[in-house]
Amino acid sequence: MSAETASAPALAAEEQVVAPAKPPSKSPRKSPSRQPSMAQIMESDEFSSYMSGADNLEKHALINGTVMQVDENTGEILVDIGSKSEGIIYKNESGDAPIEVGSTIDVVVIDKENDDGHPVLSKRRADYERLWQDLQAAKDENRNMEAMVSRDVKGGIIVDLGVPAFVPASHVSGRGRSLKQMVGRTVPVRILELNRRKDKVIASHRIAVEEERAQRETEVWGKLEKDKVVEGVVRRITDFGAFVDLGGLDGLLHVREMAWSR
């Protein structure tokens, strides 16, 4: 190999040019997001809705809100109802049940704003409104309600459904039972008539009892089988046998089928 040929690779190496390193690429600069101007904020629907919160409230409307503060000294309660100012419940409108911070409650709007700009609310009136709604629902659904007999009056008894309800004597179940004996008992009743404007409620104890008895009898008949051993409570003894309560249905135990041992 000639010297000329051997030097060729060396010359070729010397002629190689190293390309300069590229500077690291820079990520494109993010332009700062444009914040809306004060004028744009004031013209937005959200701002208008917030500022007109009290104007959107309707007097006597039933709404709900979240309890934010309960003042133990004054008894006043602040409620977030989505308005620009929290609604206030004064002590005499707070109702009987205790109210806790963070709970959701129903309230009635008494006034859109007081002198301090707070909507004035009432939980007591909301409870009363809900009560009448529940009574109407029970009547529409033919649903029985439990009520305590508060007193006997001429021609019937008065039961407590949150509001006084009159039960005529002809609608009181139980033969030979004195109306006075009913006082203090909790009984089922069916609402027959409602008149919110007059605060008038008429109910029936007899219809409710008859319906519940029919339901129990249907359940008992569905469980009874011939030759099946069941337990019952002796309700009445006669010359020809005993009547046994089988849980809503009376069965006759004939005297010839009785065992005279314990």
C-alpha positions in Angstrom: 0.0 0.0 0.0 1.4 3.4 -0.9 1.8 6.2 1.6 -0.5 8.3 -0.5 -3.3 5.7 -0.1 -2.7 5.2 3.6 -3.0 8.9 4.4 -6.4 9.2 2.6 -8.5 8.2 5.7 -6.7 10.6 7.8 -7.2 13.5 5.4 -10.9 12.6 5.1 -11.2 12.7 8.9 -9.6 16.1 9.1 -12.0 17.4 6.5 -15.1 16.4 8.6 -16.8 19.4 10.0 -18.6 19.1 13.3 -22.0 20.8 13.1 -22.7 23.2 15.9 -25.2 21.9 18.5 -28.7 23.3 18.2 -29.9 25.3 21.1 -32.7 23.6 23.1 -36.1 24.4 21.7 -38.2 26.7 23.8 -41.8 25.9 24.4 -44.0 28.6 23.0 -44.9 31.2 25.6 -48.5 31.0 26.7 -50.2 34.3 26.5 -51.9 35.2 29.8 -55.6 34.5 29.8 -57.5 37.7 29.5 -59.6 38.5 32.6 -63.0 40.0 32.1 -63.2 43.7 32.8 -65.3 45.1 35.6 -67.8 46.3 33.1 -68.1 42.9 31.5 -68.6 41.3 35.0 -71.3 43.8 35.8 -73.1 43.1 32.5 -72.9 39.2 33.0 -76.1 37.2 33.7 -74.4 35.6 36.8 -73.7 39.0 38.3 -77.2 40.3 37.5 -78.7 37.2 39.1 -76.6 37.6 42.2 -77.4 41.2 42.6 -81.1 40.8 42.0 -81.4 37.8 44.4 -83.8 39.6 46.7 -85.9 40.9 43.8 -86.3 37.3 42.5 -87.8 36.1 45.9 -91.5 35.9 46.1 -93.3 36.8 49.3 -94.9 33.7 50.9 -92.9 31.4 48.6 -91.8 28.0 50.1 -88.1 27.5 49.4 -85.2 25.6 50.9 -81.7 26.7 52.1 -78.7 25.7 54.1 -78.2 26.8 57.7 -75.0 28.9 58.0 -75.2 30.2 61.5 -77.2 29.9 64.7 -76.9 32.6 67.3 -77.3 31.0 70.7 -77.9 34.4 72.4 -80.6 35.9 70.1 -81.9 32.7 68.6 -81.5 34.2 65.1 -80.6 31.9 62.3 -78.8 32.8 59.0 -79.7 30.7 56.0 -78.1 30.6 52.5 -80.9 30.7 50.0 -78.8 31.6 47.0 -79.5 35.3 47.3 -76.9 38.1 47.5 -77.6 38.2 51.3 -78.3 35.4 53.7 -81.8 35.1 54.8 -82.6 35.5 58.5 -85.0 33.6 60.7 -86.0 35.3 63.9 -86.4 33.3 67.1 -90.2 33.4 67.1 -90.2 31.9 63.5 -87.7 29.1 64.0 -90.3 26.4 65.0 -90.1 23.8 67.7 -87.5 21.4 66.3 -83.7 22.1 66.9 -81.8 23.5 63.9 -78.2 22.6 63.3 -75.6 24.4 61.2 -75.2 22.8 57.8 -78.6 21.3 57.7 -81.0 21.9 54.8 -84.4 23.3 55.8 -87.6 24.5 54.2 -88.5 28.1 54.8 -91.2 30.6 53.8 -90.3 34.1 52.6 -92.0 36.6 55.0 -90.3 39.7 53.6 -87.8 40.3 50.7 -85.5 42.4 52.8 -85.3 43.9 56.2 -83.5 47.1 57.1 -80.1 45.3 56.9 -80.8 43.8 53.5 -81.5 40.3 54.7 -84.6 38.4 53.4 -86.8 37.5 56.4 -87.7 33.9 56.6 -89.9 31.5 58.7 -89.3 27.9 59.4 -92.4 27.7 61.5 -94.7 28.6 58.6 -92.8 26.3 56.3 -93.5 23.4 58.7 -97.1 24.3 58.8 -97.3 24.5 55.0 -95.6 21.1 54.7 -98.0 19.7 57.2 -101.0 20.6 55.1 -99.3 19.2 52.0 -98.8 15.9 53.8 -102.5 15.9 54.9 -103.7 16.5 51.4 -101.4 13.8 50.1 -102.8 11.3 52.7 -106.3 12.2 51.7 -105.6 11.9 47.9 -103.9 8.5 48.4 -106.5 7.1 50.9 -103.7 6.6 53.3 -104.3 6.1 57.1 -102.5 8.3 59.6 -101.7 7.8 63.3 -103.2 10.5 65.6 -103.6 10.9 69.4 -107.0 11.6 70.7 -106.7 14.9 72.5 -110.2 15.3 73.9 -113.9 14.3 73.5 -116.4 16.8 72.4 -120.1 16.9 71.7 -120.8 14.5 68.9 -117.3 13.0 68.6 -113.6 13.3 69.4 -110.7 15.5 68.5 -107.5 14.0 67.3 -104.1 15.7 66.8 -102.8 15.5 63.2 -100.6 18.5 63.7 -103.9 20.4 63.4 -107.0 19.4 65.2 -109.2 17.0 63.3 -112.8 16.1 64.2 -113.9 12.5 64.2 -117.8 12.1 64.4 -119.1 9.6 67.0 -120.5 7.6 64.1 -116.9 7.2 62.8 -115.4 6.0 66.0 -114.8 2.2 66.1 -115.7 0.1 69.1 -119.2 -0.8 70.3 -120.2 0.3 73.7 -116.9 2.3 74.2 -117.2 5.6 75.9 -115.6 8.5 73.9 -113.9 9.6 77.1 -112.1 6.2 77.2 -110.5 7.1 73.8 -108.7 10.2 75.2 -104.9 9.8 75.3 -104.9 6.8 72.9 -103.1 6.8 69.5 -105.4 5.6 66.8 -105.4 5.2 63.0 -107.6 7.6 61.1 -108.6 8.2 57.5 -109.0 11.8 56.4 -112.4 12.4 54.9 -112.5 16.2 54.3 -109.9 19.0 54.2 -110.5 22.8 54.1 -107.3 24.7 54.4 -109.0 28.1 54.3 -111.2 27.2 57.4 -108.5 25.0 59.1 -111.1 22.3 59.0 -110.2 18.5 59.0 -112.7 15.7 59.4 -111.5 12.1 59.8 -112.8 8.6 60.4 -111.4 6.1 62.9 -113.9 3.4 61.9 -112.9 3.3 58.2 -109.2 3.1 59.1 -109.7 0.3 61.6 -111.9 -1.7 59.2 -109.3 -1.4 56.5 -106.5 -2.5 58.7 -108.5 -5.4 60.0 -109.3 -6.5 56.5 -105.6 -6.4 55.6 -104.7 -8.5 58.6 -107.3 -11.0 57.8 -106.0 -11.4 54.3 -102.5 -11.9 55.6 -103.7 -14.6 58.1 -105.8 -16.4 55.5 -102.8 -16.6 53.3 -100.8 -18.4 56.0 -103.4 -20.8 57.3 -103.4 -24.4 56.2 -105.4 -27.4 57.2 -103.7 -29.5 60.0 -101.1 -26.8 60.6 -100.4 -26.0 64.2 -100.7 -22.3 65.0 -100.7 -20.2 68.2 -103.4 -17.8 69.2 -104.8 -15.7 72.1 -108.1 -16.7 73.7 -110.4 -13.6 73.6 -113.7 -15.0 74.7 -115.1 -18.2 76.2 -118.7 -19.4 75.7 -120.7 -22.5 76.5 -119.9 -24.0 73.1 -116.2 -23.2 73.0 -113.7 -20.3 72.8 -112.8 -17.6 70.3 -109.1 -17.4 69.6 -107.4 -14.5 68.0 -105.0 -15.9 65.3 -103.4 -12.5 64.6 -106.3 -10.5 63.1 -108.7 -13.3 62.6 -110.9 -15.0 65.2 -111.1 -18.7 65.1 -113.6 -20.9 67.0 -112.2 -23.6 69.1 -115.2 -26.0 69.7 -115.6 -27.4 73.2 -115.3 -30.9 71.9 -111.9 -30.0 70.5 -110.5 -28.6 73.8 -107.9 -30.4 75.8 -108.5 -30.2 79.5 -104.9 -30.5 80.5 -102.2 -27.8 80.7 
